[in-house]
C-alpha cells in the first residue's frame, strides 16, 4: 500500500520523512496540489455502490483504494499553477482532489477538516483550557472599553496576531509585542485585537506530538525577549515532559482529532509550561537537527501503518 505526501516542491522537512520511508521500502507518491490540473491528473468513478479513484503525478499513478495514509504537509493551493489563473478552476480542483481523498479509508496526518478548525487560535485557547493546560489570561475584542478593563486587571500585557502568521509571511505578520496598560486602546475598534497576560520566560519549549509519541525541546530565553521567532539564538536541547502536560497534550490531540501537532510553550521561572499555541502543520526539522530526536522516523512509522 502507498503513502501519499501532499506538499510543495521545496520542503526540506518533508524530504526527511520521504527519505526515511524510502529507506524502509515503503511505496509513496509525493505531489503538490498546486500542479492540479497540469502535472497532476485525477479520475474517480462512483457507480454501483462502489468507488474507484486514481491520481497521476508525472509518471507515477496510484489507485486511491491502495492508499494507507495521506500526509498533508505543506500543500500548494489546487490550480495555482494553471496557465490562466481562475478562482473557479481552483475551487473545482480543491473539491475534486480532497473530495476523492476523503472517500478512501486512508489515515490522515492531518485530516483537512480537523486541520482547518485547528488553525483558529481562539478555538485553540478554548480547547487548551478544556484539556488542562495553563493558559495566560487572554482577551479578543473590538471593544476599547473591554481592552482598557482587561489592561487594568492584567497590567503586564502583550498584543498578538489572531491569525498567527509566521515571520516568513510578511507583510501580514505581527510580532508578539509588550504594551503599556495605559495604551490608547481606541484603535481596537478597527479590527479584532488579541491581548494576553505576559508570561516572563525562562525558556521556550517546542513539543512535537506524533500520534502517541511526544518529543519536547527546550531553549533558554533572553529575559528581555518577547517573540523568539524574530530573534533566533540559543540551542534546542531535549527535555522531559511533565506528567500534567503529557496528559493535557493527549487530551488536546484527541479532542482536536489530530495525528500531528507542534505545541509552543513559555516556561516561567517556577518551571511551569504555559500554553501559547498548537500549530497543526508546524516545522520539526530544526528541532531534530539540534536534538537528534527521531521525529521524522516517528512520522514515517505512523504513515507506514496500514489502515
Secondary structure, DSSP 8 states (H G I E B T S, - for coil): -EEEEEE-S--HHHHHHHHHHHHTT--EEEE-GGGTTTTEEEEEEEETTEEEEEEEETTEEEEGGGEEEEEEEE---TTTT-SS--HHHHHHHHHHHHHHHTTS--EEES-HHHHHHHT-HHHHHHHHHHHT-EE--EEEES-HHHHHHHHHH--SEEEE-SS---TTSTTS----EEE-TT--GGGGGGS-EEEEE----SEEEEEEEETTEEEEEEEE--TT-S-GGGS--S--EE----HHHHHHHHHHHHHHT-SEEEEEEEE-TTS-EEEEEEETT---HHHHHHH---HHHHHHHHHHS--
